[in-house]
Amino acid sequence: MNRKKTYKILTVLLVMQWAFLRIIAQYPTEIEKYYSNGLYIYISKFLNLLFGWIPFSVGDILYAILLIVILKNIFTTLKNRRIGLKNTFFKIGGFISVLFFLFHLNWGLNYFRQPVHKTLNFEREKYATNELVDFTEKLIVKINQVHLSITKNDTIIIDNTLDKKQLKEVSYDVYAQFQQKYPQYSHKNLKAKHSLFSLPLTYMGFAGYLNPITNEAQVNSLIPKNTYPMIVCHELAHQVGIASESEANFIGYLATKNSNDAYFNYSGYLMALRFCLYEIFQNDPQKFETLKVEINKGILKDIRQSEAFWESYQNWSEQYFKTFYDTFLKANKQKDGMKSYNKVVVLLINYHKKEEL
């Protein structure tokens, strides 16, 4: 079979794959049972055994090779001044078809699994403003307590003596504790790696990602240390098979919250507090200022320090990368796109109606 015919067949299969996904997306319970808690467990275990022991990110290298191949093909086409639209269309279609298949087989079908609130048996209802404020006040009390237990001084920023490599190792124990309480998300051989592209990721405004082809959880090694534990747990949640960004935030929060490590507790509560405060600020800036006064000065300094870090890397390209990712999320059943990160607030408030903070 010649290449042209192969590309045509793969392009047709791409359309068939898309149609198949639209159908099976209507059956989240079956995907949860047969894929997320079935086939995916074995695929993930195999990929982690294959790539997990390698100290650097294989997925990042594959991305680099892919980019080089694409640029080389573009250069060759322009140099030869021959652009066969039909052949080019099928070639690109065939290439996308293969990636589309690997993406969904290796990890992407988790976008269509049963929502976390159903798996953990709690309601997911819209919250009233007073519920948000009440929860945020309780969260402030909690994080103030944890902060003070570490620093012994409410004006000091937490200084974790562990480096990020050590924190990464601790995160595996944290997840083991989490899985004892929530066996629904039992998963072995979890492994997070520092991305080789941490600097570009920072300029793009991202703290980490999961490579769906190699199943490697990638963490931006440059991010502030006090947010690092929560980011690692967020990316490990993706590796467990939680595709939704808001749900990965929520599972990461549960993992850090239930940890015996106060630094991980703080990092999880800090994430939750920032999302809650953001929601309050959007609707009632005056109430936001009132609540801010209740927060330990050391925590406020920590938040400002983190904001200063990201602001120092802001550039014109960030909005384009985030627009692209926003489109990607919307194409995978996350209708709110990048705003879906903030939807963790709904899960937090409803979960803590059932479980004490």
C-alpha positions as CSV (number, residue, x, y, z in Angstrom):
1,M,0.0,0.0,0.0
2,N,1.5,3.4,-1.0
3,R,1.7,6.3,1.3
4,K,-0.9,8.4,-0.5
5,K,-3.5,5.7,0.0
6,T,-2.5,5.2,3.6
7,Y,-3.0,8.9,4.3
8,K,-6.4,8.8,2.7
9,I,-7.5,5.8,4.8
10,L,-6.2,7.4,8.0
11,T,-8.0,10.7,7.2
12,V,-11.3,8.8,6.8
13,L,-10.6,7.0,10.1
14,L,-10.2,10.4,11.7
15,V,-13.7,11.3,10.8
16,M,-14.9,7.9,12.1
17,Q,-13.0,8.3,15.3
18,W,-14.6,11.7,15.9
19,A,-18.1,10.3,15.3
20,F,-17.4,7.3,17.6
21,L,-16.4,9.7,20.4
22,R,-19.6,11.7,20.0
23,I,-21.5,8.5,20.6
24,I,-19.6,7.0,23.5
25,A,-19.4,10.4,25.3
26,Q,-23.1,9.8,26.1
27,Y,-22.1,6.8,28.3
28,P,-19.9,8.1,31.1
29,T,-20.7,5.3,33.5
30,E,-19.5,2.7,31.0
31,I,-16.4,4.7,30.2
32,E,-15.7,5.0,34.0
33,K,-16.1,1.2,34.4
34,Y,-14.4,-0.2,31.3
35,Y,-11.9,2.5,30.4
36,S,-11.0,4.7,33.4
37,N,-11.1,1.9,35.9
38,G,-10.3,-0.8,33.3
39,L,-8.2,-0.4,30.2
40,Y,-6.6,2.9,31.2
41,I,-5.2,1.4,34.4
42,Y,-3.1,-1.1,32.4
43,I,-2.1,1.4,29.7
44,S,-1.0,3.9,32.4
45,K,0.9,1.2,34.3
46,F,2.7,0.1,31.1
47,L,3.6,3.6,30.1
48,N,4.8,4.4,33.6
49,L,7.0,1.3,33.6
50,L,8.3,2.2,30.2
51,F,9.1,5.9,30.8
52,G,8.7,6.5,34.6
53,W,12.3,5.3,35.5
54,I,13.9,7.7,33.0
55,P,14.9,10.9,35.0
56,F,14.1,13.3,32.2
57,S,10.9,13.9,30.2
58,V,10.7,11.7,27.2
59,G,7.5,13.4,26.2
60,D,9.2,16.8,26.0
61,I,11.8,15.3,23.7
62,L,9.1,13.8,21.5
63,Y,7.4,17.2,21.3
64,A,10.7,18.8,20.3
65,I,11.3,16.1,17.6
66,L,7.7,16.6,16.3
67,L,8.2,20.3,16.1
68,I,11.5,19.8,14.1
69,V,9.8,17.4,11.7
70,I,6.9,19.8,11.1
71,L,9.2,22.8,10.5
72,K,11.4,20.7,8.2
73,N,8.4,19.6,6.1
74,I,7.2,23.2,5.9
75,F,10.7,24.4,4.8
76,T,11.0,21.6,2.2
77,T,7.6,22.4,0.8
78,L,8.4,26.1,0.5
79,K,11.8,25.5,-0.9
80,N,10.5,23.2,-3.7
81,R,7.6,25.5,-4.2
82,R,5.3,22.5,-4.7
83,I,2.2,22.5,-2.6
84,G,-0.2,19.8,-3.7
85,L,-3.3,20.8,-1.8
86,K,-5.0,17.4,-2.0
87,N,-1.9,15.4,-1.0
88,T,-1.1,17.9,1.7
89,F,-4.7,17.7,3.1
90,F,-4.6,13.9,3.4
91,K,-1.1,13.9,4.7
92,I,-2.0,16.3,7.5
93,G,-5.3,14.4,8.1
94,G,-3.5,11.1,8.4
95,F,-0.9,12.5,10.8
96,I,-3.7,14.1,13.0
97,S,-5.6,10.8,12.8
98,V,-2.7,8.8,14.4
99,L,-2.2,11.5,17.2
100,F,-6.0,11.6,17.8
101,F,-6.1,7.9,18.3
102,L,-3.1,7.7,20.6
103,F,-4.3,10.7,22.6
104,H,-7.7,9.1,23.3
105,L,-6.4,5.6,23.8
106,N,-3.6,6.5,26.2
107,W,-5.5,9.1,28.3
108,G,-8.0,11.3,26.5
109,L,-11.1,9.1,27.0
110,N,-11.0,10.2,30.6
111,Y,-12.6,13.5,29.5
112,F,-15.8,11.5,29.1
113,R,-15.7,9.6,32.4
114,Q,-18.2,10.0,35.3
115,P,-17.8,13.3,37.1
116,V,-15.9,13.3,40.4
117,H,-18.9,14.4,42.5
118,K,-20.8,11.3,41.4
119,T,-17.9,9.0,42.1
120,L,-17.5,10.6,45.6
121,N,-21.3,10.7,46.1
122,F,-22.0,14.4,46.7
123,E,-24.2,16.9,45.0
124,R,-22.9,19.5,42.6
125,E,-25.3,22.4,42.9
126,K,-24.8,26.1,42.2
127,Y,-23.8,27.9,45.4
128,A,-25.3,31.1,46.8
129,T,-23.1,34.1,47.5
130,N,-23.5,33.7,51.2
131,E,-22.4,30.0,50.9
132,L,-19.2,31.1,49.1
133,V,-18.4,33.8,51.7
134,D,-19.2,31.4,54.6
135,F,-16.9,28.7,53.2
136,T,-14.1,31.3,52.4
137,E,-14.2,32.5,56.0
138,K,-13.8,28.9,57.3
139,L,-11.0,28.4,54.8
140,I,-9.2,31.5,56.1
141,V,-9.4,30.2,59.7
142,K,-8.0,26.9,58.5
143,I,-5.1,28.2,56.5
144,N,-4.2,30.8,59.2
145,Q,-3.9,27.9,61.7
146,V,-1.7,25.8,59.4
147,H,0.4,28.9,58.5
148,L,0.9,29.8,62.1
149,S,1.7,26.2,63.1
150,I,4.6,26.3,60.7
151,T,6.0,29.8,61.1
152,K,5.0,30.6,64.7
153,N,4.6,34.2,63.4
154,D,1.6,35.4,61.3
155,T,3.7,37.9,59.4
156,I,6.3,35.6,58.0
157,I,6.2,33.8,54.6
158,I,6.5,30.0,54.9
159,D,10.0,28.8,54.0
160,N,10.1,25.1,53.2
161,T,13.5,23.7,53.8
162,L,13.0,20.8,51.4
163,D,13.9,21.4,47.8
164,K,11.5,20.7,44.9
165,K,13.0,17.3,44.1
166,Q,12.4,16.3,47.7
167,L,8.9,17.7,47.7
168,K,8.2,15.7,44.6
169,E,9.2,12.5,46.4
170,V,7.0,13.4,49.4
171,S,4.0,13.9,47.0
172,Y,4.0,10.1,46.3
173,D,3.5,9.4,50.0
174,V,0.8,12.1,50.1
175,Y,-1.1,10.3,47.3
176,A,-0.7,7.0,49.0
177,Q,-2.5,8.5,52.0
178,F,-5.1,10.0,49.8
179,Q,-5.8,6.6,48.1
180,Q,-6.3,4.9,51.4
181,K,-9.2,7.2,52.1
182,Y,-10.4,7.4,48.5
183,P,-9.8,3.9,46.9
184,Q,-11.9,5.0,43.9
185,Y,-8.7,6.6,42.7
186,S,-6.3,3.8,43.4
187,H,-3.4,4.1,41.1
188,K,0.2,2.7,41.3
189,N,3.6,3.9,39.9
190,L,2.7,7.6,40.0
191,K,5.6,9.7,38.8
192,A,6.0,13.4,38.2
193,K,8.9,15.0,36.3
194,H,10.2,18.5,35.8
195,S,9.5,19.7,32.3
196,L,12.5,20.3,30.1
197,F,10.6,23.3,28.8
198,S,9.9,24.9,32.2
199,L,11.1,28.4,31.1
200,P,8.8,28.4,28.0
201,L,6.0,27.0,30.1
202,T,6.4,30.0,32.5
203,Y,6.3,32.5,29.6
204,M,3.1,30.7,28.4
205,G,1.6,31.0,31.9
206,F,1.4,27.3,32.7
207,A,2.5,25.5,35.9
208,G,2.5,22.0,34.5
209,Y,0.7,19.5,32.2
210,L,0.3,15.8,31.5
211,N,1.8,14.4,28.3
212,P,-1.1,12.2,27.0
213,I,1.2,10.2,24.7
214,T,3.8,9.1,27.3
215,N,1.5,9.6,30.4
216,E,4.3,11.7,32.1
217,A,3.1,14.3,34.6
218,Q,5.1,17.4,33.9
219,V,5.7,20.1,36.5
220,N,7.2,23.5,35.8
221,S,10.4,23.5,38.0
222,L,10.4,27.3,38.2
223,I,7.1,27.9,40.0
224,P,7.2,29.3,43.6
225,K,7.9,26.6,46.2
226,N,4.8,27.1,48.3
227,T,2.5,26.5,45.4
228,Y,4.6,23.6,44.1
229,P,3.1,20.7,46.3
230,M,-0.4,21.5,45.0
231,I,0.7,21.7,41.4
232,V,2.5,18.3,41.7
233,C,-0.7,16.8,43.2
234,H,-2.8,18.4,40.4
235,E,-0.6,16.8,37.7
236,L,-0.6,13.5,39.5
237,A,-4.4,13.7,39.5
238,H,-4.3,13.9,35.7
239,Q,-2.0,10.8,35.8
240,V,-4.6,9.0,37.9
241,G,-7.0,9.7,35.1
242,I,-8.8,12.9,36.1
243,A,-8.9,14.9,32.9
244,S,-11.1,17.9,33.9
245,E,-8.9,20.8,35.1
246,S,-11.4,21.7,37.9
247,E,-11.6,18.1,39.0
248,A,-7.8,17.8,38.9
249,N,-7.6,20.9,41.2
250,F,-10.2,19.3,43.5
251,I,-8.4,15.9,43.7
252,G,-5.1,17.7,44.2
253,Y,-6.8,19.7,47.0
254,L,-8.1,16.5,48.7
255,A,-4.7,14.9,48.5
256,T,-2.9,17.9,50.1
257,K,-5.7,18.5,52.6
258,N,-5.6,14.9,53.9
259,S,-1.8,14.8,54.1
260,N,0.1,14.5,57.3
261,D,2.5,17.1,55.9
262,A,1.6,20.6,57.0
263,Y,3.4,22.2,54.0
264,F,1.2,20.2,51.7
265,N,-1.9,21.2,53.7
266,Y,-0.9,24.8,53.3
267,S,-0.3,24.5,49.6
268,G,-3.7,23.0,49.0
269,Y,-5.6,25.5,51.2
270,L,-3.7,28.3,49.5
271,M,-5.0,27.2,46.1
272,A,-8.5,26.8,47.4
273,L,-8.4,30.3,49.1
274,R,-7.1,32.0,46.0
275,F,-9.9,30.6,43.8
276,C,-12.6,31.5,46.3
277,L,-11.2,35.0,46.8
278,Y,-11.1,35.5,43.0
279,E,-14.8,34.6,42.8
280,I,-15.7,37.0,45.6
281,F,-13.6,39.8,44.1
282,Q,-15.5,39.4,40.7
283,N,-18.9,39.8,42.4
284,D,-18.3,41.9,45.5
285,P,-14.9,43.8,45.7
286,Q,-15.9,45.4,49.0
287,K,-16.5,42.0,50.6
288,F,-13.2,40.8,49.2
289,E,-11.4,43.7,51.0
290,T,-13.2,42.8,54.2
291,L,-12.1,39.2,54.0
292,K,-8.5,40.0,53.1
293,V,-8.0,41.7,56.4
294,E,-8.7,38.4,58.2
295,I,-5.8,36.6,56.4
296,N,-2.4,36.3,58.1
297,K,0.0,38.9,56.7
298,G,2.5,36.2,55.9
299,I,0.0,34.5,53.6
300,L,-0.9,37.7,51.9
301,K,2.9,38.3,51.3
302,D,3.1,34.8,49.9
303,I,0.2,35.5,47.4
304,R,1.8,38.8,46.3
305,Q,5.1,37.1,45.8
306,S,3.6,34.5,43.7
307,E,1.7,37.1,41.6
308,A,4.9,39.0,41.1
309,F,6.6,35.9,39.9
310,W,4.0,35.3,37.1
311,E,3.8,39.0,36.2
312,S,7.6,39.1,35.6
313,Y,7.1,36.5,32.8
314,Q,4.0,38.0,31.2
315,N,4.4,38.6,27.5
316,W,2.4,39.0,24.3
317,S,2.5,35.3,23.4
318,E,0.8,34.1,26.6
319,Q,-2.7,35.0,25.5
320,Y,-2.3,33.1,22.2
321,F,-1.2,29.9,24.0
322,K,-4.0,30.2,26.5
323,T,-6.5,30.8,23.7
324,F,-5.3,27.6,22.0
325,Y,-5.6,25.7,25.2
326,D,-9.0,27.2,25.9
327,T,-10.2,25.9,22.5
328,F,-8.7,22.5,23.3
329,L,-10.5,22.2,26.6
330,K,-13.8,23.3,25.0
331,A,-13.4,20.6,22.4
332,N,-13.1,18.0,25.2
333,K,-16.4,18.6,27.0
334,Q,-15.1,21.5,29.2
335,K,-17.4,24.1,27.9
336,D,-15.9,26.8,30.1
337,G,-12.4,26.4,28.6
338,M,-9.7,28.0,30.8
339,K,-12.4,29.2,33.2
340,S,-13.0,25.6,34.1
341,Y,-10.1,25.9,36.5
342,N,-12.2,28.2,38.7
343,K,-15.1,25.6,38.7
344,V,-13.2,23.9,41.5
345,V,-15.0,26.3,43.9
346,V,-18.4,24.6,43.1
347,L,-16.8,21.2,44.0
348,L,-15.2,22.6,47.2
349,I,-18.3,24.2,48.6
350,N,-20.6,21.2,47.8
351,Y,-18.1,18.6,49.1
352,H,-17.7,20.4,52.4
353,K,-21.4,20.5,52.9
354,K,-21.0,16.7,53.5
355,E,-17.4,16.6,54.9
356,E,-16.1,19.0,57.6
357,L,-13.4,21.3,56.5
